[in-house]
């Protein structure tokens, strides 16, 4: 598949010398890298954005949205479980303003739910040490997605929760149910909707103009990248046009946020430069619980809505998948680089890490020039 590359670039403090603009070299290299990734990883398409230490942001896209439409850098994708980091930031903002404490038991804010220990703390939910069953593992999940027009309430979603896997603090297991409960806590504390609090504290606060929370926000059809999923024959097919309200309301604050790669990179930068959370909250986010997960083979630890990736080098961020989309955001602490990328199909974890490594290497190379 021949991808076409389009890019946008933002530079802070461009000099007006007669020398070759280094961003031109950077953009050309990103072009080649994304085209190679699409070809070598057999992807439909990819969008990526990189922010260097000095604030230079470059974004690009390669491959296709649909058979007839090429991907563009400002296109919107489902960011999947990167939504969990947004939710963690909202909770931490409430903790910073002393409206809740991370060690509050959930019973302080929520009614009792079957199969959920009321003494589980907010911190347990954030770092997945609650032991609460992951509702997306339930055999009933087919009911969740069978009728794409259905709107599910968080309480209905929690009815899918089965008995716990372990007692709180006695293990680690990734669970979307944890973040559904966090969304309900946000609403209980603020006495407002989670999507409104998201707008106030994050998307408007740092001007994320291409970030949406469906179905509460209408997605822009013209710039929404088409999702591709396997059909009954096992072949990838364009899955756009199918109703997805059940997906959006089922995932809610655990996975429904949609965004551009540039917006997600800006979101990451705003976490680690202290714009969205203070130094104490950031330190809490980085208290990584060691994990050994077959689902996340390259993740060495999980903090508060933040993954610690241990590959050739250490970096932090979060991955995501959502019904025909895959995503990743990355912060490289040693080099103060922030990266985000989306693809419009589900990603294998090894492929996700390979793409991450290529983009990190590219960014480090051009930052050194």
N, C-alpha and C positions, 0 to 999 in steps of 0.2 A: 504494500500500500504506500503510495507516494504521499508523504505529509507535506504540508505547506507550513512555513514558519512566519509568524507575525510577532512583533514584539512591541513592548512599551518600555520606556525607561525614564526614571526619575533620578536626577542627580542634584546633590546639594553642593553648591559652590563650584560650579564648573569654571575652569580658567579659560581665558580667551586667547590662549597662545596659539601659535601656528602649528604646534605639534599635533600628531595624530591623537584623536580622542581615544583614551584607553578603553572607554566603554564600547567603542566600535569593535575592538578586538574581543572584548568580553561577550558582546551580543552575538558575534559570529561564532564564537566557540560554543555558546549556549545553543545556538541554532543547530550546529553539527551534532552536539551531544543529544539533544532531544530527537533529532531525526534518527540517530543511531539507536537510541533506546526503543523507539517505535519499531524499527526494523528488527533489531536483535532480540527484543523481548516479545515480539509478535503482538504488539498492542494496537488497539483501535486508535487511540490518541493519548496525548499527555499535555498537561499544562504545568508550568513550573515558575516559581519566583524565588529570587535570591536577594537578600539584603546583606551587603558587606558591612564591616565595622564602621566605615565612614558614613553610612547611610545611603550609599548607592543602592538603588533597587532596579533590578532588571527582570523582566518577565517575558515568557514566550510560550508558544504552543506548537505542537507538531501532530500530524495525523488528522483524523476525521472526527467530527461530531456525528454526522450521518454520511451516507454514501455520497450525497451531493453537497455537503457543507463541511468545510475545513474548520478545525478548532482554531479559536482565537484566544489571545491571552486573557481577555476580560470575561471569558465565559464562566458560567456558574456551574458548580458540581455539588453533589451531596458530599459533605465532609465527614459523614459518619461519626465515629466515636471521638473525633477531635472535639465534638460537641461536649464531651465529658470535661475537657479542659476549660471550656467556656463556663460550664456549670460549677466546676471547682473554683474558678475565679469569682463567680457571683457569691458563693458561700464564703470565701475568704474576705470579700469586701464587707459582708455582713458581720463577720468576726472582727474585722478591723474597726468597725463602728460600734462594737460591743452590743450588737443586737442578738448575737448568739455566741456560744462557745463551742469550739470543735469537739470538746469532750462532753457536751450535753447528750444525755440519752435521747433517743428519738421519741420516747414517750412524752418528753416535755413539749413537743410540737405536734405530734401526730396521734391519732387514735390507734388502737391495737389492730393489727392485721394478722390473719391466720398464717402460721408457719414463720412469723417474724418476731424475734425476741425484742421486746420493747426496751431492753437495757442496752442494746446495740447503740454505739455512739455515732455522731456525725463523722468523726474521724474514721471509724470502721467502714462507713459507707464510701468515703472518699478514696481510701486506699485498698478497698476490696478485702478487708480482713473480717467482714461481718459473718461470713458463712452462709449468707442468704442465697437460696437457689436462684439461678439465672433463668428468668422466665423464657428467654429465647431458646432454651434447651428443652422446653416442654413439648411433648408430642402434640399438644393442642395448638402449637404455634401456627399450624396450617390454617386454623380458623382465623387467626389474626390477619393473614394476608389473603385469604380466599376472596373476600369482598373488598376490593380496593376503594370503594366509595364510603366504607364505614368509618366513623370517627370513634376511636376508643378513648375512654377516660383513663387516667392513671390508676384509679381504683379498680377498674376492670382488668387492667394489665396485671396488677398485683394479685388478682384472684388466680392467676396462673402459677403463682409461686408454690412450690412443693416443699416438703420438710427440709430443714437446713442441712448443709453438707458437714458443718462442724460448728462448735460454739465460738462466739466472737473471740478474736485475738488468738485462736488456736490453729490458724492456717491462712492460706491465701487462695482465693478463687475469684476470677473475673466475673462480675455479675452486673448486667444491665439494670436489674432490679434495684441495686444500690442507688443508681442515679435517678431512677424514677422517684424513689423516696426523697432524694435530695431536692428534686424539683418541687415536691409537695411541701418540704420544709421551707424553701424559698418563698412559696406562696403564703404559708402560714405566718412567717415572720414579717413579710412586707405587706401582707393583706392586699396583695396585687398579683397579677398573673406573672408567671415566669417569663413569658415573652416580652412583657412590658418592662420588667426589671432588666432583662438582657439588653433591651434597647437603651434604657437609661444609663446603665453602668458600663456597657462595652461598645455596642455598635455605634451609637451616637457620640459617646465619649471620645473614641479614637478615630471617628470618621470612617467606619467600615461601610462604604456605600454599596458594596456588592455582596453583602451578607444578609441572608434571609432565614426566617424560621417558619417554614410552612407547617400547617396550613394557615397559620395566623397571618403570615405575609404571603402575598401573591408572588409567585416566581415569574421572572421575566421570560416569556416564551422565546423571544428573539435571541437571547444570550444563554439559554439553558442548554448545556451540553447534553446530547442524547445518551442515555444509559444503554449499555449492551449487555445482554444476558444470554445464557445458553437456552436454546429452544428444545423441544421434545426430542430432536435428533442429536442433541449435544453440540450443535453449532452456535456460535455467537450470532445474535440477531439484535437489531435495533428494537429496544423495548419501550421507546417513547410512545406517548399517546395512551398508555394504560393508566387508569385511575390509581392514585397512590396515597390517598388520604389515610388508609389503614396503616401504611408504612410510616407516614409522618407522625400520626397520633400514637402509634404503638411505640415508636422509638423516642419521641418527645425530646426531653433535655438530654437523653443518653445518646442520641444519634441523628436528629432530624435537621440540624443546621446545614444550610447550603451556602457556599461562598466561592469566591475566586481564589486562585493561588496567591495573588498579591495581597488580598485582604488577610488571608491566613498567615502569611509571612509577617505582615504588620502586627497582627494579633500576637504572634510569638515574640516579636521584638518588644512589644509593649509590656509583656510579662517580665521579661528579663532585664529591661532597662528601668524598671521601677514605676512605670506609668500606671499600670493597672493594679499592682499589688505592692505593698511595702516590703522592706528587706526581711522583716520577721515572717511575713506570709510566704515569701519566696523560699526562705529557709525551711519552712514547714512543707512546702510543695516538694522540696528536694530530699526529704527524709524517706529514702527509698527502702521499702521492704524487700529483702532478697526473695526472688521467685525462681522457680524452675518449671517452666510451662511449655508443654508441647505445642500449644496454640501460638505462643509468642517465643520461639526458640532463641531469638536474638535480644530479648529483653532480660536484663539482669536484675532489675528492681522496679517497683512501682511506688510512687509517692502519692501526693494528693492531686489526682487527675493528671499525673505526669509519669511518663515511662523513661527509664534509664536504659538506653541501648548500649550494649557492649559488643562491638565488632572490632574492626581494625583500630578504631578510636572510640572513645566514649562520647555520646551525645544524648540530648534529652529531647523529649517531644511527645507525640502521640500519633498512633496510626488509626485508620478508620476504613470501614467498608459499609456499603449501603446499597443493596439491590441494584447492581450494575455500575457501581462506582467504587474506586479505591482512593485513599488519600494518606498523606503523611505531612507532619510538620516537625521541623528539626531546629534545635539550637545547639551550635557547636561552641561550648564554653571557652575553650582554649583560644579560639580565633574570633569570637564574638560575631558569628555568622548565623543568620536565620534563613531557613529554606522551607518552602512548602511546595507540594506537588499533588496533582489529582490525575487520575486516569478514569476513563468512562467504561470500566469493566472491573470485575472483582480481581484482586491482586493476591498472588501467592506471596507468602511472607519472605521467602528468599529473594524473589524478584523485587519486592519492595525495598529490601535492604540493599540489593545491588544498585538500584536506581539512586537510593540515598547516597551511597558511597561515591557514585559517579558525580553527582551534583556537588557533594562536599569537596571532592578533589578539585573540581573545576573552580569552585569559589575560592578555595585556599590558594590555588595557583594564581588567579587573577588578583587576589588581594595582595599577594607578595610582589606583584609587578609595579 
